[in-house]
Amino acid sequence: MAVNPTGEALKKFLEEDPGGPVVMLNLLRFAPGGRKPYAEYAREVAKRFSARYGVEVLYAGEGSTALVAEDGQAWDAVMLVRYPSREAFSRMVADPEYREVTGLRTQALTEAVLQATTPWNPGARPREDAG
């Protein structure tokens, strides 16, 4: 299962940049014993990269009862992480120092969703898809 973004995914992520901050949805499924290396990864990211790249954890929490989900769709943890821009996120994951700690994340997880979000304007409704 996928854990880390690919170069192709990062390229598309940057091409679709609407400008401004981005909040990344993180859905995490831990490997056995993976919580400890993930906690270490999170501490290192906070210590080394929060100020440098403007990383801000808006929410982090344990997964609980899934009220609407198919079998296997429940997640162990959920995070919402804000970056000042998509470019800042891209610079962080390309940073050689970040690459030193990202192995902890890879070791910790069996599966993840890392999805950029685009805010709705206040009072706006979800966009209507053309198809």
Summary of the structure (lengths in Angstrom):
residues: 131
radius of gyration: 15.5
end to end distance: 29.0
largest distance: 44.3
contacts: 311
relative contact order: 0.29
helix: 38%
strand: 24%
